[in-house]
Amino acid sequence: MSTRLYVGNLPQSFNQKELEELFAAVGAGVRFKAVLDRDTGACRGFGFVNVDDAKLTDAVIEQFNGREYGGNQLKVEVSEKRESRGNERAGGSDRRPSSAGPTPARKSVDKVVHSDAPAAAAPDPRWAGELSKLKDLLANQKTTA
Protein backbone atom coordinates (compact mmCIF):
# COMPACT_ATOMS: atom_id res chain seq x y z
CA MET A 1 0.00 0.00 0.00
CA SER A 2 1.36 3.42 -0.87
CA THR A 3 2.12 6.09 1.70
CA ARG A 4 1.37 9.75 1.14
CA LEU A 5 3.87 12.30 2.44
CA TYR A 6 3.28 16.02 2.89
CA VAL A 7 6.04 18.29 1.54
CA GLY A 8 5.77 21.81 2.89
CA ASN A 9 7.66 25.10 2.76
CA LEU A 10 8.21 24.92 -0.99
CA PRO A 11 9.43 28.14 -2.61
CA GLN A 12 6.87 30.04 -4.72
CA SER A 13 8.89 29.49 -7.87
CA PHE A 14 10.81 26.28 -8.46
CA ASN A 15 11.46 23.72 -11.17
CA GLN A 16 8.87 21.00 -10.62
CA LYS A 17 10.68 18.55 -12.92
CA GLU A 18 13.88 18.99 -10.88
CA LEU A 19 12.05 18.28 -7.62
CA GLU A 20 10.26 15.26 -9.16
CA GLU A 21 13.66 13.89 -10.22
CA LEU A 22 15.13 14.48 -6.74
CA PHE A 23 12.35 12.48 -5.10
CA ALA A 24 12.43 9.77 -7.79
CA ALA A 25 16.18 9.32 -7.22
CA VAL A 26 15.43 7.84 -3.78
CA GLY A 27 13.91 4.76 -5.37
CA ALA A 28 11.33 3.35 -7.75
CA GLY A 29 7.71 4.16 -6.98
CA VAL A 30 8.34 7.63 -5.51
CA ARG A 31 6.23 10.33 -7.19
CA PHE A 32 5.96 14.04 -6.36
CA LYS A 33 3.14 16.44 -7.20
CA ALA A 34 3.04 20.12 -6.22
CA VAL A 35 -0.28 21.74 -5.33
CA LEU A 36 -0.89 24.72 -7.61
CA ASP A 37 -3.29 27.64 -7.31
CA ARG A 38 -6.25 27.18 -9.67
CA ASP A 39 -6.30 30.79 -10.82
CA THR A 40 -2.63 31.72 -11.11
CA GLY A 41 -0.96 28.34 -11.56
CA ALA A 42 1.66 29.29 -8.96
CA CYS A 43 2.74 26.83 -6.30
CA ARG A 44 0.75 27.10 -3.07
CA GLY A 45 3.83 26.23 -1.03
CA PHE A 46 3.23 22.52 -0.56
CA GLY A 47 2.85 19.24 -2.38
CA PHE A 48 2.64 15.51 -1.83
CA VAL A 49 4.91 12.54 -2.44
CA ASN A 50 3.39 9.10 -2.97
CA VAL A 51 5.71 6.25 -2.01
CA ASP A 52 4.80 2.71 -3.05
CA ASP A 53 7.29 0.95 -0.76
CA ALA A 54 6.90 1.50 3.01
CA LYS A 55 10.67 1.03 3.45
CA LEU A 56 11.33 4.01 1.21
CA THR A 57 8.99 6.22 3.23
CA ASP A 58 11.50 6.65 6.06
CA ALA A 59 14.32 7.16 3.55
CA VAL A 60 12.44 9.98 1.83
CA ILE A 61 11.64 11.67 5.15
CA GLU A 62 15.22 11.37 6.40
CA GLN A 63 16.72 12.60 3.15
CA PHE A 64 14.42 15.58 2.51
CA ASN A 65 13.04 16.78 5.87
CA GLY A 66 14.97 19.94 6.76
CA ARG A 67 16.82 19.96 3.43
CA GLU A 68 17.53 23.36 1.88
CA TYR A 69 15.72 23.83 -1.42
CA GLY A 70 15.28 27.15 -3.23
CA GLY A 71 16.17 29.11 -0.10
CA ASN A 72 13.66 27.27 2.10
CA GLN A 73 13.99 24.31 4.43
CA LEU A 74 11.62 21.60 3.27
CA LYS A 75 9.25 19.99 5.73
CA VAL A 76 8.48 16.35 4.90
CA GLU A 77 6.20 14.22 7.05
CA VAL A 78 3.55 11.53 6.74
CA SER A 79 0.34 13.14 5.53
CA GLU A 80 -2.67 12.92 7.81
CA LYS A 81 -5.73 11.35 6.31
CA ARG A 82 -8.35 13.81 5.25
CA GLU A 83 -11.52 13.72 7.32
CA SER A 84 -14.54 12.45 5.47
CA ARG A 85 -16.74 15.21 4.17
CA GLY A 86 -19.95 13.23 4.27
CA ASN A 87 -21.56 12.41 0.95
CA GLU A 88 -19.63 14.93 -1.14
CA ARG A 89 -17.63 12.42 -3.13
CA ALA A 90 -20.39 9.81 -3.18
CA GLY A 91 -22.91 11.74 -5.21
CA GLY A 92 -23.50 14.52 -2.69
CA SER A 93 -22.78 18.18 -3.14
CA ASP A 94 -19.36 19.30 -4.32
CA ARG A 95 -17.59 22.38 -3.02
CA ARG A 96 -17.04 23.76 -6.49
CA PRO A 97 -19.90 25.76 -7.95
CA SER A 98 -21.64 24.15 -10.88
CA SER A 99 -21.03 25.55 -14.32
CA ALA A 100 -24.79 25.78 -14.91
CA GLY A 101 -24.75 29.49 -14.16
CA PRO A 102 -24.12 32.05 -11.48
CA THR A 103 -25.09 31.18 -7.95
CA PRO A 104 -28.00 33.18 -6.61
CA ALA A 105 -27.23 35.86 -4.05
CA ARG A 106 -28.20 35.13 -0.49
CA LYS A 107 -31.36 36.74 0.73
CA SER A 108 -31.03 39.46 3.29
CA VAL A 109 -32.65 38.30 6.48
CA ASP A 110 -33.34 40.35 9.56
CA LYS A 111 -32.03 38.24 12.38
CA VAL A 112 -33.02 38.65 15.98
CA VAL A 113 -30.41 37.59 18.47
CA HIS A 114 -31.64 36.63 21.89
CA SER A 115 -29.29 36.61 24.81
CA ASP A 116 -29.82 34.12 27.58
CA ALA A 117 -26.67 35.35 29.31
CA PRO A 118 -27.03 36.65 32.84
CA ALA A 119 -27.49 40.39 33.20
CA ALA A 120 -24.18 40.60 35.07
CA ALA A 121 -22.27 39.69 31.90
CA ALA A 122 -20.77 42.93 30.63
CA PRO A 123 -20.31 43.59 26.92
CA ASP A 124 -16.84 43.41 25.44
CA PRO A 125 -15.20 46.73 26.36
CA ARG A 126 -13.85 47.11 22.83
CA TRP A 127 -17.43 47.34 21.53
CA ALA A 128 -19.19 48.92 24.51
CA GLY A 129 -19.31 52.36 22.88
CA GLU A 130 -20.72 51.01 19.62
CA LEU A 131 -23.25 48.91 21.51
CA SER A 132 -24.39 51.97 23.42
CA LYS A 133 -24.90 53.92 20.17
CA LEU A 134 -26.91 51.06 18.67
CA LYS A 135 -29.13 50.84 21.75
CA ASP A 136 -29.81 54.58 21.54
CA LEU A 137 -30.67 54.33 17.83
CA LEU A 138 -33.02 51.43 18.53
CA ALA A 139 -34.71 53.30 21.35
CA ASN A 140 -35.23 56.32 19.07
CA GLN A 141 -36.74 54.14 16.33
CA LYS A 142 -39.30 52.66 18.69
CA THR A 143 -40.46 56.03 19.99
CA THR A 144 -40.78 57.69 16.57
CA ALA A 145 -42.45 54.82 14.75
Summary of the structure (lengths in Angstrom):
residues: 145
radius of gyration: 26.2
end to end distance: 70.9
largest distance: 79.2
contacts: 278
relative contact order: 0.15
helix: 26%
strand: 21%
